[in-house]
Amino acid sequence: MDKQQRFARVVLNGFYAYFAEFENITLAARTRFEQAEWASMQDISSQRIDIYKETVMHTLGVARQVAGEQIEDLTFWAGTRSLYAELVQGMTNFEIAETFYNSIFNSHFGHRSIRNDYAFVFSPQGDVPPVDMGRVVNHYRVGDNLAQAFTQLLEDYAFNIPYEDLGRDVTSIVGAIDRHLATRFDMNQPALELQVLEHHFFRNKASYIVGRLYAAGEQMPFVLPLLHNDSQTNPAVYVDAFLFGPDQVSLLFSFTRSYFMVDASIPSQYVLFLQQLMPKKEISEIYSAIGHFRHGKTYFYRTSTRHIRSTEDQFIVAPGIKGMVMAVFTLPSYEYVFKIIKDRFTPPKEVTHQIVKDKYHLVKRWDRAGRMADTQEFNNLVFDASRFSDELMAELSATCPSQLRINGRALIIKHCYVERRMNPLNLYLQDASDDEVNEVMNDYGNAIKQLAAANIFPGDMLLKNFGVTRHGRVVFYDYDEIEPLLDCQFRRIPPPRDEMDEMSDQPWYSVGPKDIFPEEFRLFFSGNARARAAFDAQHADLYDADFWIGLQDKLRNGFVEDFYPYPRRVRFSRRQELA
């Protein structure tokens, strides 16, 4: 075996090792759920993210020994790419294996010189393996007895702990279908069946059964969220809701959520089925949602490249108030924004480039609680400079020149983040009705509280740092000042000692670097009386240091919040029985 063949084989063995460890961690989620080990569930979720880079770096170390000096030779890489392509030809997971090869190449060359000749910018086998997704779908004929079909389904998906009340849950499911689907889906079709992915999806404190009602080409996606009753003496599982329709299922797989753990040994089978349930959901987001975020990034790059090549509109400065830390631009025809760290930060910001990068890395590994946008990080991203508006070029040249390089017609951005474009909350409020203001400010307060319950303090809570998704959900996307909530020191502002204190424009009390005074949060609504009134009416408790101190105490005692990725109104009545 010559050096190139050995090199290609080393990389493929590295992929096999990574994928095996990925699956081992994923399989542990079932036991964690059954035993209600919620803190451990979060730990293994972060661990699964970390093992990718760890395995890449270990594999690269071995590959460098094999290649010797030739590892710097791009013609050597061109040869190994061809050999590797032969090795993964026809593999069911070839797309993940090719992305792993890309990671080896990029880790060695620092994301420089990437070309399709040397790495898999585009796959010779296509974007998605031609797999039979039917092999991972279980079928339940409904006939004239919907309750019996769901009873059999839940029995087949049972855990090693019992259901709390299986009959009650089936009755709740059938009742929800009768109330909501009678006029939206023909429940009397003789060929009606339940088609369900064979394994549970785990995340945080919940498990999910994902499937669809299907007949004659017509479908209605549905999800059954299963929760643990957290009882130490009589542990049991119950169905918490019946979610249906592409929009409700899409919210479950949102880019603002942590990645699922699901036993998908051939990820593309699950991806293709899920994409049928959620036709508007990007395939790149679905890969990421089931934990394959690196390949999600590869897929995103391919689709974005095709989109840019097929359009002619110009990149422009993103609408909204300019940030102190990031320069942000977008392409009007594309639903994403590109964020570059500025060379110098607008006072009073005192963070560094590395601190900002560390914050974004923290968000990738943390429980995003449905309130922080997932991002893709890119190095040496190449654009056609002629597609950039004059205003945007002037803005980037003034704010982040160190991150730009011109090579002929190419504009190379050395480092940037890409995330889903949202309507900035401050802009949304400008045209919102009074009812919309009340609703969105309630969700803004809920976003802050849910981030805090996930041990995240946003830091800068200005309205411009939050966006509103197409589903009307408020999401935080400015991470340069986030801190673990437990690292913060919440204090009340002491009363002034005398008239001199009261008239002073300087604090009459000491302020430490971690000190936070919730009474000052009212300043975030300066100039927007409607927003302030709506927020005060629903979330005035956030101005009280006791709220934050009490939550810190709960977190220190091991409290893990329930983050429902669906409206509370759709939950079954069990919540009232046990309230």
BAMIZA-485081 format. One record per residue (C-alpha): residue number from 1; residue in one letter; x, y negated, z. Coordinates in nm, 2 decimals. Each point is the difference from the previous one (the first is absolute). Layout:
N
NUM, a, X, Y, Z $
...
//
This chain:
579
1, m, 0.00, 0.00, 0.00 $
2, d, 0.15, -0.33, -0.11 $
3, k, 0.01, -0.32, 0.21 $
4, q, -0.31, -0.15, -0.15 $
5, q, -0.20, 0.31, 0.05 $
6, r, 0.11, 0.02, 0.36 $
7, f, -0.09, -0.36, 0.05 $
8, a, -0.35, 0.04, -0.14 $
9, r, -0.05, 0.31, 0.21 $
10, v, 0.11, -0.18, 0.32 $
11, v, -0.25, -0.28, -0.07 $
12, l, -0.28, 0.25, -0.06 $
13, n, 0.09, 0.19, 0.32 $
14, g, -0.01, -0.33, 0.18 $
15, f, -0.35, -0.05, -0.13 $
16, y, -0.11, 0.35, 0.11 $
17, a, 0.13, -0.07, 0.35 $
18, y, -0.18, -0.33, 0.02 $
19, f, -0.33, 0.14, -0.12 $
20, a, 0.02, 0.29, 0.24 $
21, e, 0.06, -0.23, 0.29 $
22, f, -0.28, -0.23, -0.12 $
23, e, -0.24, 0.29, 0.00 $
24, n, 0.12, 0.13, 0.34 $
25, i, -0.07, -0.34, 0.16 $
26, t, -0.34, -0.03, -0.18 $
27, l, -0.11, 0.35, 0.12 $
28, a, 0.07, -0.11, 0.36 $
29, a, -0.29, -0.25, -0.02 $
30, r, -0.26, 0.26, 0.04 $
31, t, 0.13, 0.12, 0.34 $
32, r, 0.05, -0.37, 0.11 $
33, f, -0.36, -0.06, -0.08 $
34, e, -0.13, 0.31, 0.18 $
35, q, 0.20, -0.09, 0.31 $
36, a, -0.08, -0.37, -0.01 $
37, e, 0.37, -0.10, -0.01 $
38, w, -0.06, -0.34, -0.15 $
39, a, 0.33, -0.17, 0.08 $
40, s, 0.18, 0.31, -0.15 $
41, m, -0.22, -0.04, -0.31 $
42, q, 0.14, -0.35, -0.05 $
43, d, 0.35, 0.12, 0.06 $
44, i, -0.01, 0.28, -0.26 $
45, s, -0.15, -0.24, -0.25 $
46, s, 0.30, -0.24, 0.04 $
47, q, 0.24, 0.30, 0.00 $
48, r, -0.15, 0.12, -0.33 $
49, i, 0.07, -0.34, -0.16 $
50, d, 0.36, 0.00, 0.13 $
51, i, 0.10, 0.34, -0.13 $
52, y, -0.01, -0.11, -0.36 $
53, k, 0.29, -0.24, 0.03 $
54, e, 0.18, 0.23, 0.24 $
55, t, -0.01, 0.29, -0.25 $
56, v, 0.09, -0.22, -0.29 $
57, m, 0.31, -0.13, 0.18 $
58, h, 0.11, 0.35, 0.11 $
59, t, -0.05, 0.14, -0.35 $
60, l, 0.19, -0.30, -0.15 $
61, g, 0.29, 0.08, 0.23 $
62, v, 0.02, 0.36, -0.13 $
63, a, -0.05, -0.11, -0.36 $
64, r, 0.29, -0.25, 0.02 $
65, q, 0.23, 0.28, 0.11 $
66, v, -0.11, 0.21, -0.30 $
67, a, 0.03, -0.28, -0.25 $
68, g, 0.32, -0.16, 0.13 $
69, e, 0.11, -0.31, -0.20 $
70, q, -0.25, 0.08, -0.28 $
71, i, -0.29, -0.11, 0.21 $
72, e, 0.09, -0.36, -0.11 $
73, d, -0.03, 0.11, -0.37 $
74, l, -0.35, -0.07, -0.15 $
75, t, 0.06, 0.25, -0.27 $
76, f, 0.04, 0.26, 0.27 $
77, w, -0.34, -0.10, 0.14 $
78, a, -0.16, 0.01, -0.35 $
79, g, 0.12, 0.37, -0.02 $
80, t, -0.13, 0.09, 0.35 $
81, r, -0.33, -0.17, -0.08 $
82, s, -0.05, 0.23, -0.30 $
83, l, 0.10, 0.31, 0.21 $
84, y, -0.23, -0.10, 0.29 $
85, a, -0.29, -0.06, -0.25 $
86, e, 0.05, 0.36, -0.11 $
87, l, 0.00, 0.13, 0.36 $
88, v, -0.32, -0.17, 0.08 $
89, q, -0.17, 0.07, -0.33 $
90, g, -0.34, 0.15, 0.07 $
91, m, 0.03, -0.04, 0.38 $
92, t, -0.34, -0.08, 0.16 $
93, n, 0.17, -0.28, 0.20 $
94, f, 0.24, -0.12, -0.27 $
95, e, -0.11, -0.36, 0.04 $
96, i, 0.10, -0.01, 0.37 $
97, a, 0.33, 0.18, -0.08 $
98, e, 0.08, -0.26, -0.27 $
99, t, -0.07, -0.29, 0.24 $
100, f, 0.24, 0.17, 0.24 $
101, y, 0.27, 0.01, -0.27 $
102, n, -0.06, -0.38, -0.06 $
103, s, 0.05, -0.06, 0.37 $
104, i, 0.34, 0.17, -0.01 $
105, f, 0.10, -0.21, -0.30 $
106, n, -0.12, -0.33, 0.15 $
107, s, 0.15, 0.07, 0.34 $
108, h, 0.34, 0.05, -0.16 $
109, f, -0.01, -0.29, -0.25 $
110, g, -0.19, -0.24, 0.23 $
111, h, -0.30, -0.02, -0.24 $
112, r, 0.22, -0.12, -0.28 $
113, s, 0.03, 0.14, -0.35 $
114, i, -0.32, 0.20, 0.02 $
115, r, -0.10, 0.10, -0.35 $
116, n, -0.21, 0.29, -0.13 $
117, d, 0.33, 0.15, -0.14 $
118, y, 0.13, 0.05, 0.35 $
119, a, -0.31, 0.04, 0.21 $
120, f, -0.37, 0.07, -0.03 $
121, v, -0.14, -0.35, -0.06 $
122, f, -0.26, 0.19, -0.20 $
123, s, -0.05, 0.37, 0.01 $
124, p, 0.05, 0.22, -0.31 $
125, q, -0.28, 0.21, 0.14 $
126, g, -0.25, -0.28, 0.04 $
127, d, -0.12, -0.18, 0.31 $
128, v, -0.20, 0.28, 0.17 $
129, p, 0.04, 0.38, -0.02 $
130, p, -0.27, 0.18, -0.20 $
131, v, -0.12, 0.18, 0.31 $
132, d, -0.33, 0.18, 0.06 $
133, m, -0.16, -0.20, 0.29 $
134, g, -0.28, 0.25, 0.02 $
135, r, 0.25, 0.23, 0.18 $
136, v, -0.02, -0.22, 0.31 $
137, v, -0.38, -0.06, 0.00 $
138, n, -0.25, 0.21, 0.20 $
139, h, -0.35, 0.03, -0.14 $
140, y, -0.33, 0.03, 0.20 $
141, r, -0.33, 0.05, -0.19 $
142, v, -0.27, -0.21, 0.14 $
143, g, -0.31, 0.16, -0.15 $
144, d, -0.30, -0.12, 0.21 $
145, n, 0.18, 0.00, 0.33 $
146, l, 0.24, -0.29, 0.05 $
147, a, 0.03, 0.07, 0.37 $
148, q, 0.11, 0.35, -0.06 $
149, a, 0.27, -0.12, -0.25 $
150, f, 0.14, -0.25, 0.25 $
151, t, -0.01, 0.25, 0.28 $
152, q, 0.20, 0.25, -0.20 $
153, l, 0.24, -0.28, -0.10 $
154, l, 0.06, -0.11, 0.36 $
155, e, 0.05, 0.36, 0.12 $
156, d, 0.26, 0.06, -0.27 $
157, y, 0.18, -0.32, 0.11 $
158, a, -0.01, 0.07, 0.37 $
159, f, 0.30, -0.05, 0.23 $
160, n, 0.13, 0.21, 0.28 $
161, i, -0.23, -0.20, 0.23 $
162, p, -0.38, 0.02, -0.04 $
163, y, -0.24, -0.26, -0.14 $
164, e, -0.17, -0.19, 0.27 $
165, d, -0.35, 0.06, -0.15 $
166, l, 0.01, 0.13, -0.36 $
167, g, -0.38, 0.00, -0.04 $
168, r, -0.02, -0.37, 0.11 $
169, d, 0.28, -0.10, -0.24 $
170, v, -0.16, 0.18, -0.30 $
171, t, -0.34, -0.16, 0.08 $
172, s, 0.18, -0.34, 0.00 $
173, i, 0.17, 0.06, -0.33 $
174, v, -0.33, 0.11, -0.17 $
175, g, -0.18, -0.29, 0.15 $
176, a, 0.26, -0.24, -0.14 $
177, i, -0.03, 0.15, -0.34 $
178, d, -0.38, -0.02, 0.01 $
179, r, 0.02, -0.37, 0.10 $
180, h, 0.27, -0.12, -0.23 $
181, l, 0.02, 0.23, -0.30 $
182, a, -0.36, 0.08, -0.09 $
183, t, -0.02, -0.27, -0.26 $
184, r, 0.37, 0.00, -0.10 $
185, f, 0.06, 0.37, -0.07 $
186, d, -0.22, 0.28, -0.12 $
187, m, 0.00, 0.24, 0.29 $
188, n, -0.25, 0.23, -0.17 $
189, q, 0.23, 0.12, -0.28 $
190, p, 0.02, 0.38, 0.00 $
191, a, 0.37, 0.00, -0.07 $
192, l, 0.08, -0.24, 0.28 $
193, e, 0.31, 0.10, 0.20 $
194, l, 0.25, -0.14, 0.25 $
195, q, 0.36, -0.01, -0.14 $
196, v, 0.25, -0.05, 0.29 $
197, l, 0.37, -0.03, 0.01 $
198, e, 0.13, 0.31, 0.18 $
199, h, 0.20, -0.17, 0.28 $
200, h, -0.08, -0.27, 0.26 $
201, f, 0.15, -0.35, -0.02 $
202, f, 0.15, -0.11, 0.33 $
203, r, 0.08, -0.36, 0.11 $
204, n, 0.01, -0.16, 0.34 $
205, k, -0.27, 0.16, 0.22 $
206, a, -0.22, 0.14, -0.27 $
207, s, -0.02, 0.28, -0.26 $
208, y, -0.19, -0.03, -0.32 $
209, i, -0.18, 0.24, -0.24 $
210, v, 0.00, -0.15, -0.35 $
211, g, -0.22, 0.12, -0.28 $
212, r, -0.30, -0.09, -0.22 $
213, l, -0.35, 0.10, -0.08 $
214, y, 0.02, 0.12, -0.36 $
215, a, -0.25, 0.11, -0.27 $
216, a, 0.01, -0.02, -0.38 $
217, g, 0.28, -0.24, -0.02 $
218, e, -0.16, -0.24, 0.25 $
219, q, 0.18, -0.05, 0.34 $
220, m, -0.03, -0.17, 0.33 $
221, p, 0.33, -0.01, 0.20 $
222, f, -0.03, 0.06, 0.37 $
223, v, 0.22, 0.03, 0.31 $
224, l, -0.08, 0.15, 0.34 $
225, p, 0.21, -0.16, 0.28 $
226, l, 0.07, 0.24, 0.28 $
227, l, 0.10, -0.12, 0.35 $
228, h, 0.13, 0.17, 0.31 $
229, n, -0.20, -0.07, 0.32 $
230, d, 0.32, -0.05, 0.20 $
231, s, -0.13, 0.23, 0.27 $
232, q, 0.27, 0.20, 0.19 $
233, t, -0.24, 0.25, 0.15 $
234, n, -0.23, 0.06, -0.31 $
235, p, 0.18, -0.12, -0.31 $
236, a, -0.22, -0.01, -0.30 $
237, v, -0.04, -0.16, -0.35 $
238, y, -0.30, -0.19, -0.13 $
239, v, -0.10, -0.16, -0.33 $
240, d, 0.00, -0.38, 0.05 $
241, a, -0.15, -0.12, -0.33 $
242, f, -0.09, 0.08, -0.36 $
243, l, 0.18, -0.22, -0.24 $
244, f, -0.11, -0.01, -0.36 $
245, g, 0.07, -0.18, -0.33 $
246, p, 0.32, -0.11, -0.16 $
247, d, 0.02, -0.33, 0.21 $
248, q, -0.03, 0.17, 0.34 $
249, v, 0.25, 0.27, -0.10 $
250, s, 0.24, -0.26, -0.15 $
251, l, 0.00, -0.19, 0.33 $
252, l, 0.12, 0.32, 0.17 $
253, f, 0.29, 0.02, -0.24 $
254, s, 0.08, -0.38, 0.02 $
255, f, 0.35, -0.14, -0.05 $
256, t, -0.05, -0.15, 0.35 $
257, r, 0.00, 0.34, 0.17 $
258, s, 0.27, 0.24, 0.11 $
259, y, 0.07, 0.30, -0.21 $
260, f, -0.20, 0.32, 0.03 $
261, m, 0.13, 0.33, 0.09 $
262, v, -0.15, 0.27, -0.22 $
263, d, 0.13, 0.34, -0.09 $
264, a, 0.03, -0.07, -0.38 $
265, s, 0.28, 0.23, -0.12 $
266, i, -0.07, -0.13, -0.35 $
267, p, -0.07, -0.37, 0.06 $
268, s, -0.13, -0.07, -0.35 $
269, q, -0.29, 0.24, 0.05 $
270, y, -0.13, -0.21, 0.28 $
271, v, 0.09, -0.33, -0.17 $
272, l, -0.20, 0.09, -0.32 $
273, f, -0.31, 0.11, 0.21 $
274, l, 0.02, -0.32, 0.21 $
275, q, 0.03, -0.21, -0.31 $
276, q, -0.32, 0.14, -0.13 $
277, l, -0.17, -0.09, 0.33 $
278, m, 0.15, -0.36, -0.01 $
279, p, 0.04, -0.10, -0.37 $
280, k, 0.10, -0.36, 0.09 $
281, k, 0.28, 0.12, 0.23 $
282, e, 0.35, -0.01, -0.14 $
283, i, 0.16, 0.34, -0.03 $
284, s, 0.32, -0.15, 0.15 $
285, e, -0.21, -0.09, 0.31 $
286, i, -0.14, 0.35, 0.03 $
287, y, 0.35, 0.16, -0.01 $
288, s, 0.11, -0.24, 0.27 $
289, a, -0.32, 0.06, 0.20 $
290, i, 0.09, 0.37, 0.04 $
291, g, 0.35, -0.07, 0.10 $
292, h, 0.19, 0.00, -0.33 $
293, f, 0.07, -0.38, 0.02 $
294, r, 0.33, 0.03, -0.19 $
295, h, -0.17, 0.15, -0.30 $
296, g, -0.28, -0.24, 0.04 $
297, k, 0.26, -0.27, -0.05 $
298, t, 0.13, 0.18, -0.32 $
299, y, -0.36, 0.02, -0.13 $
300, f, -0.07, -0.36, 0.08 $
301, y, 0.32, -0.11, -0.18 $
302, r, -0.10, 0.19, -0.32 $
303, t, -0.36, -0.13, -0.01 $
304, s, 0.12, -0.36, 0.08 $
305, t, 0.26, 0.02, -0.28 $
306, r, -0.27, 0.11, -0.24 $
307, h, -0.24, -0.27, 0.11 $
308, i, 0.26, -0.27, -0.04 $
309, r, 0.10, 0.12, -0.34 $
310, s, -0.36, 0.01, -0.12 $
311, t, -0.09, -0.35, 0.11 $
312, e, 0.12, -0.35, -0.08 $
313, d, -0.10, -0.22, 0.30 $
314, q, 0.27, -0.17, 0.20 $
315, f, 0.11, 0.06, 0.35 $
316, i, -0.10, -0.29, 0.22 $
317, v, 0.04, -0.13, 0.36 $
318, a, -0.25, 0.18, 0.21 $
319, p, -0.30, -0.21, 0.10 $
320, g, -0.01, -0.12, 0.36 $
321, i, 0.22, -0.18, 0.25 $
322, k, 0.36, 0.07, -0.06 $
323, g, 0.17, 0.21, 0.26 $
324, m, 0.29, -0.10, 0.22 $
325, v, 0.18, 0.33, -0.05 $
326, m, -0.11, 0.15, -0.33 $
327, a, -0.03, -0.13, -0.36 $
328, v, -0.31, 0.17, -0.15 $
329, f, -0.10, 0.04, -0.36 $
330, t, -0.25, 0.21, -0.20 $
331, l, -0.12, 0.09, -0.34 $
332, p, -0.37, -0.12, -0.04 $
333, s, -0.09, 0.32, -0.19 $
334, y, 0.15, 0.23, 0.27 $
335, e, -0.13, 0.06, 0.35 $
336, y, 0.34, -0.03, 0.18 $
337, v, 0.23, -0.27, 0.14 $
338, f, 0.38, 0.00, 0.00 $
339, k, 0.16, -0.14, 0.32 $
340, i, 0.37, -0.11, 0.01 $
341, i, 0.17, -0.10, 0.33 $
342, k, 0.11, -0.36, -0.03 $
343, d, 0.37, -0.10, 0.04 $
344, r, -0.09, -0.26, 0.26 $
345, f, -0.30, 0.00, 0.22 $
346, t, -0.22, -0.30, 0.06 $
347, p, 0.03, -0.12, 0.36 $
348, p, -0.09, 0.10, 0.27 $
349, k, 0.05, 0.36, -0.14 $
350, e, 0.33, 0.14, 0.15 $
351, v, -0.01, 0.36, -0.13 $
352, t, 0.27, 0.15, -0.23 $
353, h, -0.02, 0.20, -0.32 $
354, q, 0.08, 0.32, 0.19 $
355, i, -0.26, -0.07, 0.26 $
356, v, -0.27, -0.04, -0.27 $
357, k, 0.10, 0.32, -0.16 $
358, d, -0.01, 0.18, 0.34 $
359, k, -0.35, -0.13, 0.05 $
360, y, -0.12, 0.14, -0.33 $
361, h, 0.17, 0.33, 0.08 $
362, l, -0.18, 0.01, 0.33 $
363, v, -0.34, -0.05, -0.17 $
364, k, 0.08, 0.29, -0.23 $
365, r, 0.05, 0.23, 0.29 $
366, w, -0.26, -0.14, 0.24 $
367, d, -0.37, 0.08, 0.03 $
368, r, -0.14, -0.28, -0.22 $
369, a, -0.35, 0.04, 0.15 $
370, g, -0.17, -0.10, -0.32 $
371, r, 0.12, -0.35, 0.05 $
372, m, 0.35, -0.03, -0.16 $
373, a, 0.07, 0.04, -0.37 $
374, d, 0.24, 0.27, -0.12 $
375, t, 0.28, -0.13, -0.22 $
376, q, 0.24, 0.13, -0.26 $
377, e, 0.36, -0.11, 0.04 $
378, f, 0.21, -0.05, -0.31 $
379, n, 0.36, -0.09, -0.08 $
380, n, 0.13, -0.14, -0.33 $
381, l, -0.35, -0.02, -0.15 $
382, v, 0.03, -0.11, -0.37 $
383, f, -0.24, -0.24, -0.17 $
384, d, -0.02, -0.18, -0.33 $
385, a, 0.10, -0.36, 0.10 $
386, s, -0.22, -0.14, -0.28 $
387, r, -0.31, 0.13, 0.19 $
388, f, 0.07, -0.23, 0.30 $
389, s, -0.17, -0.34, 0.00 $
390, d, 0.21, -0.31, 0.03 $
391, e, -0.15, -0.08, 0.33 $
392, l, 0.08, 0.35, 0.13 $
393, m, 0.36, -0.01, -0.12 $
394, a, 0.05, -0.34, 0.16 $
395, e, -0.15, 0.14, 0.33 $
396, l, 0.22, 0.31, 0.00 $
397, s, 0.31, -0.19, -0.09 $
398, a, -0.06, -0.25, 0.28 $
399, t, -0.09, 0.25, 0.27 $
400, c, 0.18, 0.33, -0.06 $
401, p, 0.28, -0.05, -0.26 $
402, s, 0.22, 0.27, 0.16 $
403, q, -0.26, 0.26, -0.09 $
404, l, -0.01, -0.09, -0.37 $
405, r, 0.23, 0.11, -0.28 $
406, i, -0.04, -0.08, -0.37 $
407, n, 0.14, 0.25, -0.25 $
408, g, -0.10, -0.12, -0.35 $
409, r, -0.38, 0.01, -0.01 $
410, a, -0.02, 0.21, 0.32 $
411, l, -0.07, -0.16, 0.33 $
412, i, 0.12, 0.24, 0.28 $
413, i, -0.15, -0.04, 0.34 $
414, k, 0.24, 0.15, 0.25 $
415, h, -0.25, 0.08, 0.27 $
416, c, -0.37, -0.04, 0.03 $
417, y, -0.32, 0.15, 0.15 $
418, v, -0.31, 0.08, -0.20 $
419, e, -0.34, 0.03, 0.16 $
420, r, -0.37, -0.01, -0.09 $
421, r, -0.13, -0.35, -0.08 $
422, m, -0.26, -0.14, 0.24 $
423, n, -0.19, -0.32, 0.03 $
424, p, 0.17, -0.20, 0.28 $
425, l, -0.24, -0.05, 0.29 $
426, n, 0.04, -0.38, 0.01 $
427, l, -0.10, -0.01, -0.37 $
428, y, -0.29, 0.24, 0.05 $
429, l, -0.14, -0.22, 0.27 $
430, q, -0.01, -0.31, -0.22 $
431, d, -0.29, 0.14, -0.21 $
432, a, -0.16, 0.23, 0.25 $
433, s, -0.36, -0.04, 0.13 $
434, d, -0.06, -0.03, 0.37 $
435, d, -0.10, 0.37, 0.02 $
436, e, 0.32, 0.09, -0.19 $
437, v, 0.21, -0.21, 0.24 $
438, n, -0.16, 0.17, 0.30 $
439, e, 0.06, 0.34, -0.15 $
440, v, 0.36, -0.05, -0.12 $
441, m, 0.10, -0.18, 0.33 $
442, n, -0.14, 0.29, 0.20 $
443, d, 0.21, 0.24, -0.22 $
444, y, 0.30, -0.23, 0.04 $
445, g, -0.03, 0.03, 0.38 $
446, n, -0.05, 0.38, -0.03 $
447, a, 0.31, 0.02, -0.21 $
448, i, 0.21, -0.17, 0.27 $
449, k, -0.15, 0.22, 0.27 $
450, q, 0.06, 0.32, -0.20 $
451, l, 0.36, -0.09, -0.08 $
452, a, 0.05, -0.07, 0.37 $
453, a, -0.15, 0.34, 0.09 $
454, a, 0.26, 0.15, -0.24 $
455, n, 0.27, -0.18, 0.20 $
456, i, 0.05, -0.27, -0.26 $
457, f, -0.01, -0.37, 0.07 $
458, p, -0.02, -0.20, -0.33 $
459, g, 0.19, -0.30, 0.13 $
460, d, -0.11, -0.26, -0.25 $
461, m, -0.38, 0.03, -0.02 $
462, l, -0.06, -0.29, -0.23 $
463, l, -0.29, 0.07, -0.24 $
464, k, 0.22, -0.02, -0.30 $
465, n, 0.19, 0.31, 0.12 $
466, f, -0.31, 0.22, -0.03 $
467, g, -0.18, 0.11, -0.32 $
468, v, -0.35, 0.12, -0.08 $
469, t, -0.02, 0.32, -0.21 $
470, r, -0.26, 0.07, -0.26 $
471, h, -0.19, 0.19, 0.27 $
472, g, -0.01, -0.31, 0.21 $
473, r, 0.24, 0.13, 0.25 $
474, v, 0.26, -0.23, 0.17 $
475, v, 0.36, 0.12, -0.03 $
476, f, 0.32, -0.14, 0.14 $
477, y, 0.29, -0.03, -0.25 $
478, d, 0.27, -0.24, 0.15 $
479, y, 0.24, 0.22, 0.20 $
480, d, 0.29, -0.22, 0.09 $
481, e, -0.11, -0.07, 0.35 $
482, i, -0.17, 0.32, 0.10 $
483, e, 0.11, 0.16, 0.33 $
484, p, -0.10, 0.31, 0.19 $
485, l, -0.26, -0.13, 0.24 $
486, l, 0.18, 0.16, 0.30 $
487, d, 0.30, -0.22, -0.07 $
488, c, -0.20, -0.32, 0.05 $
489, q, -0.04, -0.20, 0.32 $
490, f, -0.36, -0.14, 0.01 $
491, r, -0.03, -0.30, 0.23 $
492, r, -0.25, -0.27, 0.10 $
493, i, 0.09, -0.36, -0.04 $
494, p, 0.06, -0.13, 0.36 $
495, p, -0.20, -0.32, 0.09 $
496, p, 0.20, -0.33, -0.03 $
497, r, 0.16, -0.10, 0.33 $
498, d, -0.08, -0.37, -0.04 $
499, e, -0.10, -0.26, -0.25 $
500, m, 0.36, -0.01, -0.15 $
501, d, -0.03, 0.37, -0.09 $
502, e, -0.35, -0.06, -0.15 $
503, m, 0.12, -0.28, -0.22 $
504, s, 0.33, 0.17, -0.10 $
505, d, 0.04, 0.12, -0.36 $
506, q, 0.23, 0.27, 0.13 $
507, p, -0.10, 0.31, 0.20 $
508, w, 0.03, -0.05, 0.38 $
509, y, 0.06, 0.37, 0.05 $
510, s, 0.27, 0.24, -0.11 $
511, v, -0.05, 0.20, -0.32 $
512, g, 0.19, 0.33, -0.06 $
513, p, 0.07, 0.15, -0.34 $
514, k, -0.27, 0.26, 0.04 $
515, d, -0.25, -0.22, 0.18 $
516, i, -0.34, -0.04, -0.17 $
517, f, -0.28, -0.23, 0.12 $
518, p, -0.34, 0.12, -0.14 $
519, e, -0.17, -0.33, 0.08 $
520, e, 0.20, -0.15, -0.29 $
521, f, -0.16, 0.24, -0.25 $
522, r, -0.27, -0.27, -0.05 $
523, l, 0.26, -0.19, -0.21 $
524, f, -0.02, 0.26, -0.27 $
525, f, -0.34, -0.15, -0.10 $
526, s, 0.11, -0.36, -0.03 $
527, g, -0.21, -0.17, -0.26 $
528, n, -0.27, 0.27, -0.04 $
529, a, -0.27, -0.07, 0.25 $
530, r, -0.24, 0.27, -0.15 $
531, a, 0.26, 0.27, 0.03 $
532, r, 0.09, -0.11, 0.36 $
533, a, -0.36, 0.00, 0.11 $
534, a, -0.07, 0.35, -0.15 $
535, f, 0.32, 0.14, 0.15 $
536, d, -0.07, -0.15, 0.35 $
537, a, -0.35, 0.14, 0.00 $
538, q, 0.13, 0.36, -0.06 $
539, h, 0.36, 0.03, 0.12 $
540, a, 0.06, -0.26, 0.26 $
541, d, 0.15, 0.27, 0.22 $
542, l, 0.32, -0.02, -0.22 $
543, y, 0.07, -0.34, 0.16 $
544, d, 0.04, 0.17, 0.34 $
545, a, 0.33, 0.14, 0.11 $
546, d, -0.18, 0.26, 0.20 $
547, f, -0.13, 0.17, -0.32 $
548, w, 0.35, 0.05, -0.13 $
549, i, 0.15, 0.10, 0.34 $
550, g, -0.28, 0.26, 0.05 $
551, l, 0.06, 0.15, -0.34 $
552, q, 0.37, 0.02, 0.07 $
553, d, -0.08, 0.19, 0.32 $
554, k, -0.22, 0.25, -0.20 $
555, l, 0.28, 0.05, -0.26 $
556, r, 0.26, 0.07, 0.27 $
557, n, -0.23, 0.26, 0.14 $
558, g, -0.01, 0.19, -0.33 $
559, f, -0.32, -0.14, -0.14 $
560, v, -0.05, 0.06, -0.37 $
561, e, -0.28, -0.20, -0.17 $
562, d, -0.27, 0.15, -0.23 $
563, f, 0.03, -0.17, -0.34 $
564, y, -0.31, 0.09, -0.19 $
565, p, 0.06, -0.05, -0.37 $
566, y, -0.38, -0.03, -0.05 $
567, p, -0.26, -0.23, 0.14 $
568, r, -0.12, 0.08, 0.35 $
569, r, -0.36, -0.02, -0.12 $
570, v, 0.04, 0.32, -0.20 $
571, r, 0.11, 0.20, 0.31 $
572, f, -0.25, 0.26, 0.13 $
573, s, -0.20, -0.05, 0.32 $
574, r, 0.25, 0.21, 0.21 $
575, r, 0.18, -0.33, 0.08 $
576, q, -0.32, -0.12, 0.18 $
577, e, -0.04, 0.33, 0.19 $
578, l, 0.34, -0.02, 0.15 $
579, a, 0.02, -0.38, 0.05 $
//
